[in-house]
Amino acid sequence: MRILITGGAGFIGSALVRHVIQHTEHEVLNLDKLTYAGNLESLTSIASNSRYEFVQADIIDQATVSAVLARFEPQAIMHLAAESHVDRSIDGPSDFIQTNIVGTYSLLEAARGYWQTLAEPQRSAFRFHHVSTDEVYGDLHGMDDLFTETTPYAPSSPYSASKARPIIWFAPGSAPTVCRCC
Ligand SMILES: NC(=O)c1ccc[n+]([C@@H]2O[C@H](COP(=O)([O-])OP(=O)(O)OC[C@H]3O[C@@H](n4cnc5c(N)ncnc54)[C@H](O)[C@@H]3O)[C@@H](O)[C@H]2O)c1
């Protein structure tokens, strides 16, 4: 498979990219803006692998993302790029709204445009994975209110609200971590 991973220079994204390159035969294109949270040194061990490519870009830049999709022709997108630090979201929510909501929307629009160019069976097989967070369920108060897949969303910070928003748009009434594109 060819997998486009966003946010692949981050904490979890870089572990995912390393895992896919080191333990599968899949090809990876890592699209990352390289904010303060991105660190290419995390990818040194796989950076020269012929199945790995890095593109520095912002997910909100729909034209660039669309061009990358048309060239790389992925079978799946794994969307991890985000502003992810809760305390930073309380100090200044703007970047969280831009990347986690507007950026995710822009990425979804680019993905839909690409998906519409696919013929069957590639179209049905295509997947868009949006990586969420347990924080969309709000706060735990003890052992009696553990989260389940049917727990209603109750985000309690600008970060968790910005992560909940795209899922509510595209899968109203449910809380998937994986959704079929568009
Ligand atoms: N770290 C956790 O404990 C945790 C827990 C649950 C869910 N998550 C989710 O997992 C995903 C990855 O988390 P992480 O800890 O690796 O995050 P991180 O903050 O370490 O990395 C985020 C990456 O996204 C990139 N990025 C930010 N804005 C971008 C943009 N506009 N365009 C392109 N790239 C951009 C950054 O450069 C960085 O490399 C996030 O979606 C996060 O919400 C994280």
The ligand as an SDF file (V2000), in Angstrom:
LIG
                    3D

 44 48  0  0  0  0  0  0  0  0999 V2000
    0.1150   12.4900   22.4570 N   0  0  0  0  0  0  0  0  0  0  0  0
   -0.9790   11.9860   23.0380 C   0  0  0  0  0  0  0  0  0  0  0  0
   -0.9980   11.6400   24.2290 O   0  0  0  0  0  0  0  0  0  0  0  0
   -2.2430   11.7760   22.2140 C   0  0  0  0  0  0  0  0  0  0  0  0
   -3.2970   11.1050   22.7830 C   0  0  0  0  0  0  0  0  0  0  0  0
   -4.4430   10.9000   22.0210 C   0  0  0  0  0  0  0  0  0  0  0  0
   -4.5120   11.3670   20.7310 C   0  0  0  0  0  0  0  0  0  0  0  0
   -3.4750   12.0590   20.1930 N   0  0  0  0  0  0  0  0  0  0  0  0
   -3.6110   12.5170   18.8090 C   0  0  0  0  0  0  0  0  0  0  0  0
   -2.6390   11.8220   18.0620 O   0  0  0  0  0  0  0  0  0  0  0  0
   -2.1360   12.6460   17.0180 C   0  0  0  0  0  0  0  0  0  0  0  0
   -0.6270   12.7380   17.1050 C   0  0  0  0  0  0  0  0  0  0  0  0
   -0.2850   13.2290   18.3900 O   0  0  0  0  0  0  0  0  0  0  0  0
    1.2160   13.5990   18.7440 P   0  0  0  0  0  0  0  0  0  0  0  0
    1.3540   13.4970   20.2270 O   0  0  0  0  0  0  0  0  0  0  0  0
    2.1510   12.8450   17.8640 O   0  0  0  0  0  0  0  0  0  0  0  0
    1.2360   15.1540   18.3430 O   0  0  0  0  0  0  0  0  0  0  0  0
    2.5010   16.1230   18.2270 P   0  0  0  0  0  0  0  0  0  0  0  0
    2.0460   17.4510   18.7240 O   0  0  0  0  0  0  0  0  0  0  0  0
    3.7050   15.5020   18.8690 O   0  0  0  0  0  0  0  0  0  0  0  0
    2.7830   16.1850   16.6590 O   0  0  0  0  0  0  0  0  0  0  0  0
    1.9230   16.8560   15.7820 C   0  0  0  0  0  0  0  0  0  0  0  0
    2.5960   16.8840   14.4190 C   0  0  0  0  0  0  0  0  0  0  0  0
    1.6900   17.5300   13.5180 O   0  0  0  0  0  0  0  0  0  0  0  0
    2.4170   18.5020   12.7740 C   0  0  0  0  0  0  0  0  0  0  0  0
    1.4980   19.5860   12.4110 N   0  0  0  0  0  0  0  0  0  0  0  0
    0.8860   20.4640   13.2530 C   0  0  0  0  0  0  0  0  0  0  0  0
    0.1040   21.2990   12.5590 N   0  0  0  0  0  0  0  0  0  0  0  0
    0.2010   20.9250   11.2500 C   0  0  0  0  0  0  0  0  0  0  0  0
   -0.3840   21.4000   10.0430 C   0  0  0  0  0  0  0  0  0  0  0  0
   -1.2190   22.4560   10.0450 N   0  0  0  0  0  0  0  0  0  0  0  0
   -0.0810   20.7690    8.8840 N   0  0  0  0  0  0  0  0  0  0  0  0
    0.7710   19.7200    8.8700 C   0  0  0  0  0  0  0  0  0  0  0  0
    1.3750   19.2400    9.9740 N   0  0  0  0  0  0  0  0  0  0  0  0
    1.0840   19.8310   11.1570 C   0  0  0  0  0  0  0  0  0  0  0  0
    3.5210   18.9760   13.6980 C   0  0  0  0  0  0  0  0  0  0  0  0
    4.6110   19.5610   12.9900 O   0  0  0  0  0  0  0  0  0  0  0  0
    3.8990   17.6880   14.4070 C   0  0  0  0  0  0  0  0  0  0  0  0
    4.8940   16.9840   13.7030 O   0  0  0  0  0  0  0  0  0  0  0  0
   -2.8220   14.0020   17.1660 C   0  0  0  0  0  0  0  0  0  0  0  0
   -3.9080   14.0680   16.2580 O   0  0  0  0  0  0  0  0  0  0  0  0
   -3.3300   13.9910   18.5970 C   0  0  0  0  0  0  0  0  0  0  0  0
   -4.4860   14.7870   18.7470 O   0  0  0  0  0  0  0  0  0  0  0  0
   -2.3440   12.2660   20.9040 C   0  0  0  0  0  0  0  0  0  0  0  0
  1  2  1  0
  2  3  2  0
  2  4  1  0
  4  5  1  0
  4 44  2  0
  5  6  2  0
  6  7  1  0
  7  8  2  0
  8  9  1  0
  8 44  1  0
  9 10  1  0
  9 42  1  0
 10 11  1  0
 11 12  1  0
 11 40  1  0
 12 13  1  0
 13 14  1  0
 14 15  2  0
 14 16  1  0
 14 17  1  0
 17 18  1  0
 18 19  2  0
 18 20  1  0
 18 21  1  0
 21 22  1  0
 22 23  1  0
 23 24  1  0
 23 38  1  0
 24 25  1  0
 25 26  1  0
 25 36  1  0
 26 27  1  0
 26 35  1  0
 27 28  2  0
 28 29  1  0
 29 30  1  0
 29 35  2  0
 30 31  1  0
 30 32  2  0
 32 33  1  0
 33 34  2  0
 34 35  1  0
 36 37  1  0
 36 38  1  0
 38 39  1  0
 40 41  1  0
 40 42  1  0
 42 43  1  0
M  CHG  2   8   1  16  -1
M  END
$$$$
